Amino acid sequence: MIIVNFIEQLPEIEIYKDAPLDEIAFAQVGGAADFLAFPRTEKQMSDLLKTAFQNQVPIHVLGQLSDVVISDLGVEGLVIITEKINQMRVEGPLLFAGSGKDMISVSEFAMQNELSGLEWAAGLPGSVGGAVYMNAGAYSGMTSDNLKYVRVLDIKGEEKTLTLDDLHFEYRTSAIQRDTLFVTEAVFELSPKSKEEIRLKMDDNNQRRILKQPLHLPSNGSVFKRPEGYYAGKLISDSGLQGVQIGGAQLSTKHANFIVNVDGAKAQDYLDLIDLVKHRVLESQGVKMELEVKLIGRGLND
């Protein structure tokens, strides 16, 4: 039971009640959040966290909603979307980016300032905070390669600064996940390089995405992590599942590790396909598949 009305207690913050999330999620599925907030500053985000913690209200902090499956039954408690915490600046080789800024824009900003190191993020959906949270990466690069430190808030809304060593990055995970912390700003240490060289690499990465990924349809990116020694998409394809559709969701015919929304899919369609993949790949290939996407909301637990 929600025992606090955030709209009344924090009138200076943009907050909505019973707010549909399918309208802003990349996959275009999911129910409503009890409360949905869009803080503009770290102070506003801290106030939201403190109020929720004091009233024992469940908290979910999200960025671009590009790597999540949200329950059809909605999300209990408070959902904080960080997209308006989106400041960027450069000081020498350091690039400062707010947690809600999308990584595509950050990589472009680095290029315009002739700073190299984020070319891998060209075309990558998702926010800065999400990238740090899961140590996002692509094309032989990842977040931890150039990250110097991050500013975070804990569950009580208290501020901390974590260095690269503090973050304990591993493949698709970090201390942010394990310790329930919320990024407000990330600082990347980059290297000087000409715009032309950086642009060439970014264009190459984007072309590879266009050729291999179903970018023309709503999805939540790669669904499963890459098992050691394998490629998730190939395992799914070799198990005879590529192109299989349940309801409005389909294992993409272009890349089997993407579930695409082809016809008004529900979250349950995604979940049924996820369960099918886990069962079939284990049965036919002997490999246990682990989710990369996060399951959020009532009745879900990844």
C-alpha positions in Angstrom: 0.0 0.0 0.0 1.3 3.4 -0.9 1.2 5.6 2.2 2.6 8.8 0.8 1.4 11.1 -1.9 4.5 12.3 -3.6 2.6 14.9 -5.6 1.5 16.7 -2.4 4.8 16.2 -0.4 7.1 17.3 -3.3 5.2 19.8 -5.4 8.3 21.3 -7.0 9.0 17.9 -8.8 7.3 16.7 -11.9 5.3 13.7 -10.6 2.4 11.7 -12.1 0.1 9.2 -10.5 -0.9 5.9 -12.2 1.3 6.7 -15.2 1.5 4.3 -18.2 5.0 3.1 -18.8 4.5 1.5 -22.2 4.4 4.9 -23.8 8.0 5.6 -22.9 9.6 2.1 -22.8 11.6 1.1 -25.8 9.8 -2.1 -26.2 6.4 -0.3 -25.8 5.1 -2.8 -23.3 4.2 -2.6 -19.6 1.6 -1.3 -17.2 1.4 1.8 -15.1 3.6 3.1 -12.3 1.9 4.0 -9.0 4.0 7.2 -9.1 6.3 8.4 -11.9 8.8 11.2 -11.3 11.1 13.2 -13.5 13.6 15.0 -11.3 15.7 17.7 -12.9 18.5 17.8 -10.4 20.4 15.6 -8.0 18.8 17.4 -5.1 15.3 16.6 -6.4 16.3 13.0 -6.9 17.7 12.8 -3.4 14.4 14.3 -2.0 12.4 11.6 -3.8 14.6 8.8 -2.5 14.5 10.1 1.0 10.8 10.5 1.0 10.3 7.0 -0.4 12.7 5.4 2.0 11.2 7.1 5.1 7.8 5.8 4.0 9.0 2.3 3.0 7.8 2.8 -0.6 9.4 0.6 -3.3 11.8 2.5 -5.5 12.9 1.9 -9.1 15.3 4.3 -10.9 15.4 4.0 -14.7 16.9 5.9 -17.6 15.9 5.4 -21.2 13.9 2.2 -20.4 15.8 0.4 -23.2 16.9 -2.7 -21.3 13.9 -3.6 -19.2 10.7 -5.6 -19.5 8.0 -3.9 -17.4 5.1 -6.0 -16.0 1.7 -5.7 -17.6 0.4 -5.4 -14.0 2.5 -2.2 -13.6 5.1 -1.2 -11.0 4.4 -0.7 -7.3 5.7 2.4 -5.6 7.8 5.1 -7.1 9.5 5.0 -10.5 12.1 7.7 -11.1 13.1 8.5 -14.7 16.4 10.3 -14.8 16.2 11.6 -18.4 16.1 15.3 -17.3 19.3 15.0 -15.3 21.2 15.3 -18.6 23.9 17.9 -18.3 27.2 17.5 -20.2 30.5 19.4 -20.1 34.2 18.8 -20.9 37.2 19.8 -18.8 40.4 18.8 -20.6 40.3 15.0 -21.2 37.3 14.6 -18.7 33.8 14.4 -20.0 31.0 14.9 -17.4 27.6 13.5 -18.2 24.4 13.4 -16.2 22.9 9.9 -15.5 19.8 10.5 -17.7 21.7 11.6 -20.8 21.6 9.0 -23.6 24.8 7.4 -24.6 24.4 8.2 -28.2 24.4 11.9 -27.4 27.4 11.5 -25.1 29.4 9.7 -27.8 28.6 12.5 -30.3 29.5 15.1 -27.7 32.9 13.4 -27.2 33.5 13.4 -30.9 32.6 17.1 -31.3 35.2 17.8 -28.6 37.8 15.6 -30.3 37.9 13.1 -27.4 38.1 9.4 -28.2 37.1 6.4 -26.1 33.3 6.3 -26.5 33.1 5.3 -30.2 31.6 1.9 -29.1 28.6 3.7 -27.8 27.6 5.3 -31.1 24.0 4.1 -31.8 23.8 2.4 -28.4 20.4 2.9 -26.8 20.3 3.6 -23.1 21.3 6.2 -20.5 24.6 7.0 -18.8 23.3 5.6 -15.6 22.1 2.4 -17.2 25.5 2.0 -18.9 27.3 2.3 -15.6 24.8 0.0 -13.9 25.3 -2.9 -16.2 28.8 -2.0 -17.6 27.3 -1.7 -21.1 29.5 -2.4 -24.0 29.7 -3.1 -27.7 32.3 -3.7 -30.5 35.3 -4.4 -28.1 34.5 -1.4 -25.9 32.7 -1.1 -22.6 31.8 1.5 -20.0 34.5 0.6 -17.6 37.3 1.2 -20.2 37.1 5.0 -19.8 35.2 5.6 -16.6 37.1 7.6 -14.0 34.4 8.0 -11.2 30.7 8.4 -10.7 28.5 10.4 -8.3 25.7 8.3 -6.8 22.9 8.4 -4.3 22.1 5.5 -2.0 18.7 4.2 -1.1 18.4 6.8 1.6 19.2 9.7 -0.8 22.7 10.2 0.5 25.5 11.2 -1.9 28.7 9.3 -2.5 31.5 9.3 -5.0 32.9 6.0 -6.3 36.1 5.5 -8.2 36.6 2.9 -10.9 38.1 0.6 -8.3 35.0 1.0 -6.0 32.7 -0.1 -8.8 34.1 -3.6 -9.2 33.0 -3.9 -12.8 32.5 -7.3 -14.4 30.7 -8.5 -17.5 27.3 -6.7 -17.5 27.4 -6.0 -13.8 28.8 -3.6 -11.2 28.7 -2.5 -7.6 25.9 -0.2 -8.6 23.7 -3.2 -9.0 24.9 -5.2 -6.1 24.8 -2.3 -3.5 21.5 -0.7 -4.8 23.0 2.7 -5.7 21.7 5.2 -8.2 24.0 7.1 -10.6 23.6 10.9 -10.9 26.7 11.7 -12.9 29.5 9.8 -14.6 33.0 11.2 -15.5 34.9 9.6 -18.4 38.6 10.1 -19.0 39.2 10.2 -22.8 42.0 10.6 -25.2 42.6 13.4 -27.8 41.9 12.4 -31.5 40.7 14.1 -34.6 36.9 14.4 -35.3 37.5 12.6 -38.6 39.1 9.6 -37.0 36.5 9.3 -34.3 33.6 9.8 -36.8 35.0 7.1 -39.1 34.9 4.6 -36.2 31.5 5.6 -35.1 30.1 5.4 -38.6 31.5 1.9 -38.9 29.9 0.8 -35.6 26.6 2.3 -36.7 26.7 0.5 -40.0 27.4 -2.8 -38.3 24.3 -2.2 -36.1 22.1 -1.4 -39.1 23.2 -4.6 -40.8 22.9 -6.9 -37.8 20.1 -5.6 -35.5 16.4 -5.0 -36.0 16.5 -1.3 -35.4 13.2 -0.6 -37.3 11.1 -2.3 -34.6 10.5 -1.7 -30.9 12.7 -3.9 -28.7 14.8 -3.9 -25.5 18.1 -4.7 -27.1 20.0 -7.9 -26.4 17.8 -10.1 -24.2 20.3 -12.6 -22.9 23.9 -12.2 -21.8 26.6 -13.9 -23.9 27.4 -17.2 -22.3 31.2 -17.8 -22.0 32.4 -19.4 -25.2 29.2 -18.9 -27.1 27.1 -16.2 -28.8 23.5 -15.9 -27.5 21.9 -15.2 -30.8 23.5 -18.3 -32.4 22.5 -20.6 -29.6 18.9 -19.4 -30.0 19.0 -19.8 -33.8 20.7 -23.2 -33.6 17.8 -24.3 -31.2 15.3 -23.6 -34.0 13.8 -20.6 -32.4 14.7 -17.6 -34.6 11.5 -16.0 -35.9 9.2 -17.7 -33.4 6.4 -15.5 -32.3 4.2 -15.5 -29.2 1.4 -13.0 -29.2 2.8 -9.8 -30.6 6.4 -10.5 -29.7 8.9 -12.2 -31.9 12.5 -13.5 -31.7 13.8 -11.3 -34.5 14.5 -12.8 -37.9 17.5 -10.5 -38.1 19.1 -11.2 -34.7 17.7 -14.0 -32.6 18.8 -12.4 -29.3 16.4 -9.5 -29.9 12.7 -9.8 -29.0 10.8 -7.3 -31.2 7.3 -5.9 -30.8 5.7 -6.7 -34.1 2.0 -6.5 -33.2 1.0 -4.8 -30.0 2.9 -7.2 -27.7 2.3 -7.5 -24.0 5.0 -8.0 -21.5 3.7 -11.6 -21.0 4.5 -12.3 -24.6 8.1 -11.3 -23.9 8.2 -13.4 -20.8 6.8 -16.5 -22.5 9.4 -16.2 -25.3 12.2 -15.8 -22.6 11.0 -18.9 -20.8 10.9 -20.8 -24.2 14.4 -19.8 -25.0 15.8 -20.8 -21.6 14.1 -24.2 -21.8 14.9 -25.0 -25.4 18.6 -23.8 -25.4 19.3 -25.8 -22.2 17.6 -28.8 -23.6 19.2 -28.8 -27.1 22.5 -27.0 -26.5 23.2 -27.8 -22.8 23.7 -24.1 -22.1 22.0 -22.1 -19.3 20.9 -18.7 -20.6 21.1 -15.7 -18.3 19.0 -12.5 -18.8 20.7 -9.2 -19.7 17.4 -7.3 -19.6 15.9 -6.6 -16.2 12.4 -7.6 -15.3 10.5 -4.9 -13.3 7.1 -4.7 -11.8 4.4 -6.7 -10.1 4.9 -10.4 -10.3 8.3 -10.2 -12.0 11.7 -11.3 -10.7 14.7 -12.0 -13.0 
